[in-house]
C-alpha cells in the first residue's frame, strides 16, 4: 500500500516536537519552519499535521457541505 504524504510528514513533525518540546513555542515554530516543505499544497498538509499533533483546534468550524481535503 502506498504511503500518504501525511504519513511521511508525521514522523518528521513528531521528531521536531520531541526534540524542541512545547515549553518555548517560539523556538518550536522556528524549528518547524526550518524544515517546512516548499510546495504550497504539501505545506498545507505540513501545517495540518502540526495542528493535529499539537492538538490545536481550528479557529473556525468546518463547513459540513464542503468535502474533506485531507
C-alpha positions, 0 to 999 in steps of 0.5 A: 500500500502506498504511503500518504504524504501525511504519513511521511510528514508525521514522523518528521513533525513528531521528531521536531516536537520531541526534540524542541518540546512545547515549553518555548513555542517560539523556538518550536515554530522556528524549528518547524519552519526550518524544515517546512516543505516548499510546495504550497499544497504539501505545506498545507498538509505540513501545517495540518499535521502540526495542528493535529499533533499539537492538538490545536483546534481550528479557529473556525468550524468546518463547513459540513457541505464542503468535502474533506481535503485531507 
